[in-house]
Amino acid sequence: MSEESYAGDLSVQEAWRLLSDDESAMLVDCRTRPEWVFVGIPDLGGLGRKPVFSEWQSFPTMQVNSEFAAQLRAAGVGENQPILFICRSGQRSKAAAIAMTAEGLGPCFNVAGGFEGPHDQERHRGQVDGWKAAGLPWLQD
């Protein structure tokens, strides 16, 4: 299977539009638990939904989560529904989209800008690209 075997990359704006327009579309936040707690999470409350949270790579070892597909299925993620994977900056989510396409889920998309996007000139995230920088709804405890 080719490395590009997934439905493709979406900008955060395209992802929001798809989530808004298609009730069957699911957002899977595949970052780690510390990222959810300390950095924040996408807020889909305005759409009447919640993201699915499952670590693609488990903290602290960062080993690929062997239970990832099973966790998604248990959360109601299935075949023939758009699945949008988001991580910090779009790398882990791309790997997850490729792997879950191979598992028969999806179509699977990568939210390329991620939740925080790349570093800015001062090496901070969340200002240049990504969910937060785009002003999309998010929460933080």
C-alpha positions as CSV (number, residue, x, y, z in Angstrom):
1,M,0.0,0.0,0.0
2,S,1.3,3.4,-0.9
3,E,2.2,5.9,1.8
4,E,-0.5,8.2,0.4
5,S,-3.3,5.6,0.8
6,Y,-5.8,7.8,2.6
7,A,-8.5,10.3,1.5
8,G,-6.1,13.3,1.7
9,D,-5.2,16.4,3.7
10,L,-7.7,19.0,4.8
11,S,-7.0,22.5,6.1
12,V,-8.6,23.2,9.5
13,Q,-11.2,25.4,7.7
14,E,-12.1,22.5,5.3
15,A,-12.3,20.1,8.3
16,W,-14.7,22.5,10.1
17,R,-16.8,22.8,7.0
18,L,-17.0,19.0,6.6
19,L,-17.8,18.5,10.2
20,S,-20.5,21.2,10.0
21,D,-22.0,19.9,6.8
22,D,-21.9,16.1,7.3
23,E,-23.4,14.8,10.5
24,S,-21.7,11.4,10.0
25,A,-18.2,13.0,9.9
26,M,-16.2,12.2,13.0
27,L,-13.2,14.2,14.4
28,V,-10.6,11.9,16.1
29,D,-8.1,13.8,18.2
30,C,-5.1,11.4,18.3
31,R,-2.7,13.4,20.4
32,T,-1.7,12.3,23.9
33,R,-3.7,12.7,27.1
34,P,-1.2,15.4,28.4
35,E,-1.8,17.4,25.2
36,W,-5.6,17.2,25.7
37,V,-5.3,18.3,29.3
38,F,-2.6,21.0,29.0
39,V,-2.9,22.4,25.5
40,G,-6.7,22.1,25.0
41,I,-9.2,20.2,22.8
42,P,-11.4,21.0,19.8
43,D,-14.9,22.0,20.9
44,L,-17.6,20.6,18.6
45,G,-20.4,21.5,21.1
46,G,-21.8,24.1,18.6
47,L,-22.3,21.2,16.2
48,G,-24.0,19.1,18.9
49,R,-21.1,16.6,19.0
50,K,-17.8,15.7,20.7
51,P,-14.5,14.6,19.2
52,V,-13.3,11.0,19.8
53,F,-10.1,10.9,21.9
54,S,-7.6,8.1,21.3
55,E,-3.8,8.3,21.5
56,W,-2.2,7.2,18.2
57,Q,1.1,7.0,20.1
58,S,0.8,6.3,23.8
59,F,2.4,8.7,26.3
60,P,5.1,8.5,27.7
61,T,6.7,5.8,25.5
62,M,5.2,7.2,22.2
63,Q,4.8,3.6,21.0
64,V,2.0,3.2,18.4
65,N,-1.2,2.3,20.3
66,S,-1.9,-1.3,19.2
67,E,-5.5,-0.8,20.4
68,F,-6.2,2.3,18.4
69,A,-8.5,0.8,15.7
70,A,-10.4,-1.1,18.4
71,Q,-10.8,2.0,20.5
72,L,-12.2,3.9,17.5
73,R,-14.7,1.2,16.7
74,A,-15.8,1.1,20.4
75,A,-16.4,4.8,20.2
76,G,-18.7,4.4,17.2
77,V,-16.2,5.2,14.4
78,G,-16.9,3.0,11.4
79,E,-16.8,2.4,7.7
80,N,-18.3,4.6,5.1
81,Q,-18.2,7.8,7.2
82,P,-15.7,10.6,6.9
83,I,-13.1,10.4,9.7
84,L,-10.9,13.4,10.3
85,F,-7.7,12.8,12.3
86,I,-6.1,15.7,14.1
87,C,-2.9,15.9,16.2
88,R,-0.5,18.7,17.1
89,S,0.7,19.6,13.7
90,G,-0.4,17.0,11.2
91,Q,2.2,14.2,11.3
92,R,0.7,11.7,13.7
93,S,-2.7,12.3,12.3
94,K,-1.5,11.5,8.8
95,A,0.0,8.2,10.0
96,A,-3.3,7.4,11.8
97,A,-5.3,8.2,8.6
98,I,-3.1,5.9,6.5
99,A,-3.3,3.1,9.1
100,M,-7.1,3.4,9.6
101,T,-7.7,3.4,5.9
102,A,-5.8,0.1,5.7
103,E,-8.1,-1.1,8.5
104,G,-11.2,-0.4,6.3
105,L,-12.4,2.7,8.2
106,G,-13.2,6.0,6.6
107,P,-12.7,7.7,4.2
108,C,-9.9,9.0,6.5
109,F,-8.6,12.5,6.3
110,N,-5.6,14.2,7.9
111,V,-6.2,17.7,9.3
112,A,-2.9,19.0,8.0
113,G,-2.6,22.1,10.2
114,G,-3.2,20.1,13.3
115,F,-4.4,21.6,16.6
116,E,-1.4,23.9,17.1
117,G,0.3,24.1,13.8
118,P,4.0,24.7,13.2
119,H,6.4,26.9,15.2
120,D,6.3,30.6,14.7
121,Q,9.5,32.8,14.6
122,E,9.8,32.6,18.4
123,R,9.3,28.8,18.3
124,H,5.8,28.9,19.8
125,R,2.9,27.0,18.4
126,G,-0.7,28.0,18.0
127,Q,-0.1,31.3,16.1
128,V,0.8,30.4,12.5
129,D,-1.6,27.6,11.4
130,G,-3.9,25.0,13.0
131,W,-7.2,24.8,14.8
132,K,-6.3,27.4,17.5
133,A,-4.7,29.9,15.1
134,A,-7.8,29.7,12.8
135,G,-10.0,30.8,15.7
136,L,-12.0,27.5,15.7
137,P,-13.8,26.6,18.9
138,W,-11.7,24.9,21.6
139,L,-11.6,24.3,25.3
140,Q,-9.0,24.0,28.0
141,D,-9.3,22.8,31.6
